[in-house]
Amino acid sequence: MNLIFFIVSATRILFIFNDGNIYERQIATEIKSILKKMNRFEQVEANDSSFHGLKENLESIYNSYNVRNILYGKLVSINSEYEYYNDTAGDLQQFAHATVDYEVDIFRKGKKEIYKLLRGESTDKNIEKRSEAEEKALENLYGELEDFFYETFPLKGVVLERNKKQVLINLGLVQGVKKGHVFKVVQKGKTIGFIKVNRVEDSTSYARIIEGYYRIRPLQWIIERHRKPIYISLQLLYTYDKVHLGGVSFTLGRYLYAGASFSFTYTKGITTLLPELSLGYNYFFIPDYFSSSIDFSSNLYMMSQKFIYNGEDYLASTLLLNAGLFLKNSFYLKFLRLDFKAGYKFIRQTNKWYYTNPSDSSIVEVPYDASIEKLELGGFNFSIGLGFYLR
């Protein structure tokens, strides 16, 4: 079998900038720095006079500079002003706010294919000077520009070889690949997995499969992903004492994840709606299909119950801290996720009850009264849920 190599050459790009005021020159310098850092362009620079009047006849520029892409940047506006807000004490405070709008056009084969208006904005209410707000807005604009260029000019290559969880790709230092780069693997226009570079050589790199273990094969296309993939799970869970109305969990890394949900609880005739936070460590036993995790969840809520004392109705309330440690197993089928979770729930009760007399709304703090029905604190917990695995 003959191994097929796909040659990925550098993109020759003409960057035309408006040699105008100090802000335009500053942005142009930053764009050149971003393009140089990406290490995938043969840059040719020109000022706006080279472009003026030639938009109707772009072929002359392509022929003169021998380029494939023309990138045209233009500062549309930069505005700063003072705004006001009320602080926590109700006092009126002043701060400086600024926005920067920048237009980027990409011309290919004589036609404008991409038009993008990017905005940088300062949102810090501690900035007092307009000049500082403008600099902050420019910094945010630079981040937007970097994301735009990576998404517009992603590295494209191919998987050459595979050995278990490791793949060899035909991109390396020459093309600007760095350790930690994430690529999506594509087949017939659809993303089937992700790989992360862990070793870089001159013209090739080695990467670890982070998703798509059973789908990634040699000779599949890869496309650089500037933003790392985010895995989100939306779930509806049922347990023996509560119903989770819905929740969202997302990864903080490959294995660590966090989540939040609302639970509807009906205990001893009392209905409670409370938020619940969770943190867990996930390990993929069978990549793409089965994982097991340790899940710690916790919430703080008010528990109440009615009782009769001296012939009058009272409402007793106490503060509870709910914490649970669970073992969760998840099964994945495309975008669906089935969860089974079992563990022990611990509840810590404060040593005070607060009695409220509904007739006069008075609140009295007394020690815990044993005559009040004892709360069931803690116990075994089991849940099953169906989620949607998004990215």
Secondary structure as GFF3:
##gff-version 3
##sequence-region A 1 391
A	DSSP	beta_strand	11	17	.	.	.	ID=ss1
A	DSSP	alpha_helix	22	38	.	.	.	ID=ss2
A	DSSP	beta_strand	41	47	.	.	.	ID=ss3
A	DSSP	alpha_helix	48	51	.	.	.	ID=ss4
A	DSSP	three_ten_helix	55	57	.	.	.	ID=ss5
A	DSSP	alpha_helix	59	65	.	.	.	ID=ss6
A	DSSP	beta_strand	69	86	.	.	.	ID=ss7
A	DSSP	beta_strand	92	108	.	.	.	ID=ss8
A	DSSP	beta_strand	111	121	.	.	.	ID=ss9
A	DSSP	alpha_helix	130	152	.	.	.	ID=ss10
A	DSSP	beta_strand	156	163	.	.	.	ID=ss11
A	DSSP	beta_strand	166	169	.	.	.	ID=ss12
A	DSSP	three_ten_helix	173	175	.	.	.	ID=ss13
A	DSSP	beta_strand	182	187	.	.	.	ID=ss14
A	DSSP	beta_strand	190	200	.	.	.	ID=ss15
A	DSSP	beta_strand	205	211	.	.	.	ID=ss16
A	DSSP	beta_strand	221	225	.	.	.	ID=ss17
A	DSSP	beta_strand	232	239	.	.	.	ID=ss18
A	DSSP	beta_strand	242	251	.	.	.	ID=ss19
A	DSSP	beta_strand	256	267	.	.	.	ID=ss20
A	DSSP	beta_strand	270	286	.	.	.	ID=ss21
A	DSSP	beta_strand	290	309	.	.	.	ID=ss22
A	DSSP	beta_strand	312	333	.	.	.	ID=ss23
A	DSSP	beta_strand	336	349	.	.	.	ID=ss24
A	DSSP	beta_strand	352	357	.	.	.	ID=ss25
A	DSSP	beta_strand	362	367	.	.	.	ID=ss26
A	DSSP	beta_strand	379	390	.	.	.	ID=ss27
###
